[in-house]
Amino acid sequence: MAAQLLTVTIRNVGLVGTELASAQAGMLHNKLFKVGAIVSISVRRIHVRLSSTFPRKQLLVQALARLRAPDTMT
C-alpha cells in the first residue's frame, strides 16, 4: 500500500507535464526506479549519486525537486 501511494504521488506531483505523467506503475519502475546508484546516508541527509550516463537523470532530478518543494505539501 505504501509503495502504491508513493508511486501515485511521484506520478501526480513530481512528473506533471512530463513524458511519464500518465505512465503505469510498472513503466515507472522500469524507467525511473530501477537505477544503479550509490546511496549514502548521514545523520541529516540521504545522498543519491546517479551514473552520468543515466538517460533520465534530469527527469528524476526534476521530479525529486517538485516533491521537495514546500507548496506541494498543501
Helices and strands as residue ranges (DSSP letters): H 2-9, I 10-14, H 25-28, I 29-33, E 37-41, E 46-50, H 57-68, G 70-73
